[in-house]
Amino acid sequence: MSHDEAARRDREDALAPLREAFALPADTVYLDGNSLGALPKAVSARVQSLLADEWGQDLIASWNRHGWIDLPERVGEQVAPLVGAAPGQVLCCDSISVNLFKLLATALALRPGRRTILVEAGDFPTDRYLAEGLASFLGEARCRVREAAGDQLAAALDDDVAVLLVTEVNFRSGRRHDMAALTRAAHEAGALALWDLAHSAGAMPVQLDACGADLAVGCGYKFLNGGPGAPAFLYVARRHHDAVQQPLTGWLGHRSPFAFADRYEPAAGVLRYQAGTPSILALRALEAALSVFDGVALEDLRAKSLALSDFFLAAIDAEPACRAVTVLTPRAHGERGSQVSLAHPEGYAVAQALIEAGVIVDFRAPDIVRFGFAPLYNSFADAAAAARCLATVLAEERYRAERFQARARVT
Ligand SMILES: *Cc1c(COP(=O)(O)O)cnc(C)c1O
């Protein structure tokens, strides 16, 4: 029985004690850490001391005394080992959207004879919107966007592609790309590779340096647990430093902001990708959240993530009522991220019925229910409970209730 089996797996799980580092509500199975990571207990204490001792007491002196000014860089160095980046290449700042603008412009500047940004059809909309926004801003003579299906990206690389922009783990299907192979294909075609790590950083090892990635962005509030609206991060491979000036030339990307010079001169290295004043409250929260990863081997995290989703898939395979859903996520480990996506014609209402029963999932149009497994805090008991609840919702057709039909603004 999967309940006993789950209890046994949790007892044998060496990472299980990490759950204690998080404040999770009782009686809730939280499977939406791929959308908003849970609250690490260390964040509350750190933000309290920021308010009381730093902002509250030392006021503006804190920029120097408490190193506020260096936080984007320092928190970037905490993220670096999670994404396989040697020091000096990662900065925590702004949102993924804003960072994409900076990095896509950088890529075009590094490939002056080429115009095309190649994107994956069905990738996260903001990635595509930003590419199209940049293209319409620069004009068709300088930039255009072309899309290809995920398995056609390598074949679609031609001598006009300046940059391949792709999310490692697709937000809808949970399918994972082979970063090393696609990066190699981009380079063979003379293009750069820009990776979006929103659904991989913090859930599995990422090897930006080893794969030869050129540029990357990632999310602070998903698997890194930095809190709602946490700063994102960006990565620029060292070999591209200093060759290009990114277009959002704000004062904090200046080599000497407090010289207040009339002429903009970019800072050395990745620091030039900073634009305006960073949110110190948000960076302190992310800094504390990242401390949960100290001493955790990413290979172990990945192994647990796959074990959780395997366990969940086996549990729904065993439930006759679950034949009503289609599994969109690939079963092969190498092709899977840290979520399981199920399609059902009444997907939105199914998700609402699960949430009402205490299993927090989310919905992505048109018909996808996502079960995100955060290996730092999710348990096998969570996976078993979610499968059982899904079977009940489907068997009893609970999703047909009127109250599950009306859509909220955030799904
Ligand atoms: C969550 C997510 C984003 C979020 O972008 P923001 O600008 O930080 O809100 C971007 N891309 C992908 C693939 C995502 O999953």
The ligand as an ORCA input file, in Angstrom:
! r2SCAN-3c Opt
* xyz 0 1
  C       8.668     31.935    -13.718
  C       9.341     32.148    -15.039
  C       9.737     33.420    -15.430
  C       9.428     34.612    -14.559
  O       9.900     35.802    -15.054
  P       9.893     37.100    -14.135
  O      10.213     38.197    -15.059
  O      10.978     36.902    -13.109
  O       8.536     37.232    -13.517
  C      10.416     33.543    -16.630
  N      10.678     32.464    -17.412
  C      10.285     31.231    -17.052
  C      10.603     30.065    -17.919
  C       9.596     31.043    -15.868
  O       9.175     29.826    -15.523
*
